[in-house]
């Protein structure tokens, strides 16, 4: 071949600038004799190919070994099934540079949890369940990696410990209820300062409660998991706790945990009964509400004075307030002592009047529990490393992926940070300005004056940017996470078919465009059916195009139903009559309410609202805010007027709706 290429194709080779051997491929040749005369060879196929590999058998064997190792590496990365059928996962290792960067660089989780037992940490922070109350909880060595595990290889939390931990985390609800009660009786200006993370700047809007009950439960559940982690780690042997879990308690923390865990109150009857703690009720706060008017007024006036003086000289404001209150300190101390005594008597009276009375030992347990939680919220950062505090360390445990081999992306994790920040704000408000004192912790009830100064002392140390505290780390991490979440891969990706008529998500959801176009009609038919059932087949004689309304009427309780020209003022009474006397699912039977039928009626009403939400989403041209639309006022209230009215002749009446549009 070389002899042929040189005289015949040398000019073309030089023009192309290629090597002589690159102009042909070696092939498998065969002949009947060695070096046959006349070059009588023919090309054959060997191993499924006519191309002969360069280098011979040694090169092929080397490449085959490389390929086999690569296949094993890919199998190890993706995870596979072992010979006995158990699913195996790859060991925890440093995530590649392109995975979750720079999120992991900011959190430092790879360094923090290097060499620790992630399975143990996850189980330490797990919420107790009915199964663990009877059988205990396996913390490590549960056989999740396949194969039988001997009992002596397991680390467990006993059933007795789990029952006590369950009682403690149930008591967390009472602690948070007390914090929320304090927030309700705190002036708006103080709540604005509580929400601010600037050392000397007040936030324009006050701190507010979460809007949904489900969100509140979710937030408090994280605090409960943190408390469970504290006590489970405390019950571990020191070697396992420090080397496998990476948790090291300070001596002061160990003393607090020991006092609460070994409290004599746990020997009381039903002290470990979860229902006992659920039945307890704190004071209703009526006596605090009396003070709220005074505190709110003082706080607002103080805020106005501060705003006026702040434009001139901020330091002069502090000096003026100090000079005015110096002469009143002695009198305030006497007043505070008498107020504390009256406050204690009122609390005891109210506890005995509403709900299960909180016994003295339970009061002490609640105070000690609050003090323990605050000890970890105010834990000092060591060597400038926020993960040296247990609360930040716990927040990293919440970032474990489901298979414990990686970490959650920012988009899936920041909700945990928001929950911990919300809970800490309530706790720090209670720590700084409690509506009820904590005598066993040495925390006095807030006084009527000087509240903002007391709050500022706590804020400057723990709640502002730049402070060395768990709150500051969680807040800055939340800001960073929300900023970087926008550049991450979406949580899920949809796929279109080649003809553009089928939309699919993995293999689970497939939507055909023809079906999608028929969906509004199906929803409309469903809404009509539900409406007919809720109306019990009654169709009032009402022409919607002739319905009258008076949007300028601000009378309390007025709506278009009460307009005299519509004749609908007593329509609901007729509907009630039909609902109670119907032959099918009547709401009343033999003079008594039919509870089963009433619950079914309410479920149908909820289903109708869900269908209407889908119709508004698909037919109104924009995405409506269902929580706003489904809770709009249809009657005037004392302060604001209603937001909706009838739509007549294709024109919508003027209405007020924040953050949304009314179709």
N, C-alpha and C positions, 0 to 999 in steps of 0.2 A: 504494500500500500504506500509506503514511504517512497519507494522507487517510482511508483506511478505518479505520486503527487508532485515530485520535484520537477520533472520536465514538463508536465502537462499543466499544472495549476499553480505554479510558483508565482507567476505574475499576479494572478487574482489574490493569492494569499497575502502578498506584500501590500496590495492595494487595500485589502480589508484589515490588515494589521493584526492577524490572528496567528496563533501557533499552528505548526503543521499537524500536531496530534489532535488539535481541537476541531479539525475539519472532517473527522470521521469518528465513528463509534465502533469499538471492538465487538465482534459478534462470535457466537459459537459456530465453529466450522467442523466439519467431519469429512473424513475420506476413508477409503478402504485400505489404503496402504500409507506408510509414513513417507512424507515428502513425495507425493505422487508426481509423476512427470506431467507437464502441461498444466499444473495447478488445478487439478480436478478436485475441487472442494465444493461442498454445498452447505448452506446455512441451515442450522437445526435449532429447535427450541429446547431449552433445558430449564427445568424449574419454573415453567410458565413464562419464560422470557427468552428472547433471542439475543439480548444485549449481554455481553460477557463483562462481569465486574472487574475493575482494574485492581490488581494487588493479589489476586488469588484467594485461596481458602483462608489464609490467616486474617486477611482484612474482613472477610465475610463473618468469620467467627467472632472477631472483635466487635463488629457492628451489631451482631445478634445479641451479644451480652449487654451492650449499651441500651439497645431497645428494650430488652427484658427488664433492666433496672428502671427505665423510664416508665414502663407500664406499671411496675410496682409502686413507683412514686405517685403516679396519677391515681392509682387505686387507693393509696393511703391518704391522699389529699381529699378525694371525693368521699371517702368512706365506703365500706362495702360489707359484705357478709362473710363472717368467718366460716370455718369448716363445720362447726356445730350449729350453724344457723343463727347465731347471735349477731346483732348489728354492732359493728365496731366503729369507733370514731377516732380521728387523729388526735394526737396529744396536743396540748396547748403549746403554742410556740409563737414567737414574735410575728405579728402581722406584717405582710409585705408592705413595701413603701407606698404602693398605690391604694391599699385598703384603708379606708376611713381616715386618710390623712387630709388636713392637719388636725382633725378632731382628736385622735389618740395622742398626738403630741401635746395638745393642750390639757387633756385630762390626766395624762401620765399613768393610765391604768395598767399598761404593760409592765411598767417598772414597779408599780404598787403591788400588783398581785402576782409577781413572778415568784414561783416556788411555793405558793400557798395552795391549799386544797380548796378548789372552787366549789366542789360538791358540798363540802362541809359548811362553807360560808353561805351557800344558798339555803341549805336546810336550817342553819342557825337563824336565818331571818324569815323563815316560813311562818305563816299564820297557823295557829293551832286549829285542828279539825276534830270532829267527834271521834274519829278513829284514833287519833293520838291520845285523846283523853282516856281511852280504855287500854290501848296497847303500847303507848309511848311512841316516840318518834326516833327513827333511825337517822342519825345525823351523817354518818359516813360508813361506807362499806355495805351498802344495801344491795349490791349485786347488779347495779345498773350497767356495768361493763361486761356482763355475761359470766356465767359459771356460778356454782354454789359458793356461798360465803359462810364460814363458821361463825358462831355467835361471838367467840372471843376476838374476832377481827372487826367487829362492829363497834361504832361509837354511838351510843343512844342517849336519849333524854327520857327519863322514866315517866310513867303515867302520872305519878304523884307530882313530879315537877311540872308536867304539862298542865295539870289542873290548877296549880298555883299560878303559873304563867297566864293561863286563860283568865283567871280572876283578876290578875294585875292589868292585863290589856283591856279588860272590860271596865276597870276603874279609870282607864285613860279617857273614856267617854265622859265621865264626870269631871275630870280635870279640864277637858276642852270645853265642856258646857260652862264651867266657871269662867274660863277665859273669854268665851263668847259673851257671857253676861256682862263682864267688865267692858268689853268693846261696845256693847249696846249703850252703856251708860257713860261713855266717854265723849267729850265734846268734839265737834267737827274739826276744829283747829288742831287738836292733839292727834287726831287720826290722819290729818294731812302730814304732820311731822313724822308720824309712824311710817307712812308710805314712802317718804323721801329717803334717798340714799346719799344725798349730798350733805356734807357736814354742816353747812350754814344756809341751806336753801330748803324752803318748804314746798312740798308738792301741791299743785293746784287742786287736785281732787283727793278726797279722803280715802282711807283704807275701807273697803267694803267686803261683806261676806260673799262667798260664791253663790251663784244664783240657783243652782240645782242641788237637791238633797243628795243625789247620787254622787255629785262631785265632792260634797262634804264628806260623805262616807269613804270615798276613795282616798281623799287627803288624810283623814284621820287613820285609815288603815295602814298607811305607810308609817305613821308614828307608832302604831301598835306593833308593827313588824320590827321597828327599831328597838322598842322596849323588850320584845321577845328575844331579840338577838343579844341584848345586854345580859339578861338573866340566864339564857342557855350557855353563853360563853362563860359566865361566872361559875356555872356548875361543871364545866369541863376541867379536867386536870390541867395544871398550869403549863405543862410541857406541850400538850396538844393545843391549848388555847394560843400559846405564843408562837410555836413553830409551824403548826399546820394551818391555823386560822389567821395568824398574823395579827392577833388582837392582844394589846398590852394595856392593862388597866393601871392607872395611878393609884397610889395608896389611899388618897382621899376618896377616889371613886369606889374603891373596894370597900371602904368603911360604909359609905352610903348604901351600896348594894347589899352589904351584909346586914345592916340595920333593918332595911326594908324586907329582905328575904326571911330573916329570923324574927320578925316582929311577933310579939305575943298575941296579936289579934288573930293570927292564922289558926290559933288553937280554939277560937270561938266556934260555936255551933253554926254550921252552914257558911263559914267564912270563905270556903273554896267553891261555894255554889255560885255559878255564873248568874243565875236568875236573881240572887240576893243583891248583887251589885247593879243589875239592870233596874230593879225596883226602887233603888234609892233615888231620891230627888234632892237637889240642892235647893236653897232658898230661892223664892221667886224673884227676889231683888226689888221688892216693893219699896223697902226703905232706901235702897240706892236710887230708885227712880225719883224719890223726893229730892235727893241731892242733885239729880241730873240737871234740873232746870237751873239751879244755882251754878253748877260747874260749867254748863254749856254757855251761860251768859257771861260768866267770868272769863271763860276761855276765848269767846268771840271778842269780848271787849279787849282782853289782853292782846289778842292777835292784831286787832285794829290799831291799838296803841303801838305795838311793836312795828307794824308796817309803816306807821307815820314816823316813828323815831328812827327806823332802820335806814330811811333815806338820808338822814343826817349823819348819824354815827351809831353803828351797831353796839359798840362797847359802852356807850353812854346809857343804852337801854338797860343792860345788865346792872350797871352801877346804880341806876335810879331804882330798879326793882329791889335790889339788895338793901338800899338805904331805907326804903319805905317799909320793908317787912322786918327789919331788925328789932324795932321797938315792939312788934307784935308777937315775937317768937314765944315769950313766956305765956302770954294769954292763949296762943294757939295750942301750946302743949297741954294746958289744962283742958281746953275745949276738946282736943283730940282724945284725951283719956276718957272723958265722960262720954264722947261719941262712941268710942270702942266698947264701953260697957253697955250702952243702950243698943248698939249694933248687935252685940252678942246675944242679948236677950231677945231681940226681934227675930234673929235668925233661928234660935231654938224654937220660938213660938211658931214660926212659919214652917219649919221642918216637921213639927208634930202635926200641923194642920193639913199638909198636903203631901201625899205619898208616904213611902216608908221612911221612918225617922233614921237619920244618919247617926249611928252610935259613935261615942267618943273614939273608940279604937279605929273605926273606919275613917273618921275625920283625920286622925293622925296618919293613917296609911296614905290617904289622898295628899296630904301635905308633903309627906316624905317622897311620894312618887313625883309630885311636881318639882320638888327640890332636886331629885335625881335627874330628871329630864333637863332641868336648867343647868345642872352641873356639866352635862355634855354639850349643851348649846353654848355655854360660855367657856368651853375648854380652850386652853391656851395652845397656840400653834408652836410647834417645836422646830427650830432650825429653819423657819420660813417655809415649812412643808405643810400645807393644809391637810394632806392625807394622814398626818400624824394624829389628827382628831378623829374620834370614832364616828362622828356624824358624817363627815366627808368620806370616810372609809366605807360606811354603810351605803352612801349614795353611789359609790363605785360598784358595790355588790348588786345594786339595782340595775346596773348597766351590763350585767352578764347576758350573753346570748342564750337561747334556749338549750343549746347543746353544750354550753359551758366552754366552748373552744374559742370564742371571740367575744366581741362587745357590740352593743347596740349602736346604730348611727344616731346622730344628733336629733334627727326628726322623730325618732321613736323614743327618745330618752328625756327630752326637755320637759315633758309633762310631770315627770317625777321631781325634777328640780322646782318647778312651779309649786307643787304640792308642799314640799319641804319648806320653801320660803314662806308660803302662806301660813303654815302651822307655826313657824318660828316667830312671825310677826305677832300672832295672837299670844304666844307664850311670853315674848319679851314685853308686850304691853301689860300682861298680868304680872310680870316680874317687876316692872317699874311702877305701875299705878294700879295695884289690886283694889277692887271694890271691897273685898273682904281681906282682912289681914291673915298672915301665916305666922302665928306666934312661935311655933316650934322651929321655924326657919329664921326667925328674927326679922321678918318682913312685915312692916306695919301697913295698915290700911292707908290709902292715899288721903292726904289732907285736902282741905278746900282751896288752899292757895299754894303757889309754887309748884304746880304740877308739871308745867312745861320744863322747868329747870331739872326736875327729877327725871323726866323722860329723856331730856337731852344728854344727861350723864350716861344713861344706858346706850342711847343711840351712838354717841361719839365713840364709845368703846367697842360696840359690837355690830351696829346696823348701817354703817356708812362705808362707802367705797374707800379702800385703803386700810381699813381696820384688819388686824390679824385675827380673824374669827371664822368659824364655819359658815356663818351667814354670808359674809363677804365673798368667800370662795364660791358658794353655791349660786349667788346672784351673778357674779361675773361669768361663771360657767354657763348660766342660763342665757345671758346676753350673747355670749360667743356662739352658743349652740343654735340659737334662733337665727343668727346672722349667717352661719355656715349651712344651715339646713336648706336654704334656697339653692345652693350649688350642688346638693347631693342628688343622686339618682332618685327619681320618684319612687314612692313606696310600691307602686305596681305599674306595669306597662301593658297597654292594650295592643292588639294586633288586628289589622284589617286583612280580609281576604283579597285575592288579586282582582276580583271583579268589584270590590268595594261595597258588597252587599251583606257581609257577615263581619261582625265585631266579636272578638273572643278574648278571654283572659285565661291564659294557660289552657287547660283542657276542662276547666270547671264550669265556665260561663260562656255561653254562645248566644249572641243576639242577632237575629235576622232583621234586616231593615223593614221587611214587609210586616213582621210581627210588631216591630216597634211603632210603625205607623198606625197599627190597629189598637195600640195600647190606650190612647186617650178615649176612644169609643168604649173600650171595655171598662175603663175606670168610671166613665160617665154612667154606664149601665149599672155598675156596682153601686155608685152613689145614689142613683134613683131607687134602687132596690132597698138600700139601707134606710133612705129617707121615708119610703113608704112604710117600712116596718116600724120605724120610730114614731110615725104619725098614726099608726094603727089603721092605715087605709083612709084616713080622713083627709079630704082636700078642701080646705076652706075657700069660700067664694071671695077670692082676692085677686084683683088684676094688678100685677106687679108694675105695669106701665103707668098706673094711675095712683100709685102710693105717694102720699104726701109726707113731707118732713120739714122741720123748722130747725136748721142747724144753728140759728142765732139764739134759740131758747136754751139758756143755761140752768134751768131749774133742775134741782137735784132729783134724780130718778127718771127724768124725761128721756124718751126715745121715740122713734117714728111709730112704734107700736102704740104709744099713748096718744098719737095724733087723732083728734076726734073724727076727721074725715076718712080715716082708714078702717074704723070699726074693728080693730083688733085688740082692744084693751082687755077683753075677757076671753080671748081665744084660747089662752093657755088653760083656763078653767074647763073649757069644753074638751080640750085634748086630755086633760087629767081625768075627766069623767070617762072618756072612751078607753083610756089606758087601764082604768080600774074596773071597768065593767065589760071588757072585751072577753069573748069566748076563747081566744087564743092568748096564752101567756099574760093573764091579767096581773097588774101590779098589786092588787089587793084581793084577798079571799076571806070571806066570812068575817069581815070587819078587821082583819089584820093584814099587815103588809107581807107580801110574798117576797122574801129576801132573795130567793133564787132568781125570780123573774126580774127583780130590780137590778141585781148584779149583771144579768144577761143584757138588760136594757142599757146599762152604763157601758158595757163592752161594745155594743153596737154603736153607741154614740162616739166612742173613741175610734172605732173602725171607720166611721164616717169622716171624722176629722183627718185621719190618715189618708183616706182616698182623696179628700179635697186638697190636701197638701200636694199629693202627686199631680192632681189636675192643674193646680196653680203653677207647679214647677214646669209642666210640659206645654201649657197653653197660654201662658201670660207673657211670654217673650223675655222674661228675666227670672232670675232665681229669687224667689220670695224668702223672707225670714219667717219660717213657720212658727217659732216661739212667739214672735211678735204678733203675727196675724191671727193665730189661734187664741191669743189671750187679750185681744183688743176689747176695749170697753164698748158696749152697745147702749149703755145708759150713762147719763151724766152723774158724776160724783160730786162731792162737796167742793173739792178743790179743782181738779181738771174736768173738762168735758169729755164726752165720748169721742171716739176716733172714727167711727164708721156710720154710714147711713145707707139708704137704698140707692140703687143705680136705676135711674129713670131715663127712658128714651135715649139710651146709649151714652148719656153724660154722667160722669161720676161727681157726686157732691164734694165740696172741699172737705178734706179730712187731715188730721194730724197724725203722722206716723214717723217715729224716729227710726233711722237706719233701715229703711225698707220702703217698698212701694206697695200701695193697695191697688189691686186690679179693679 
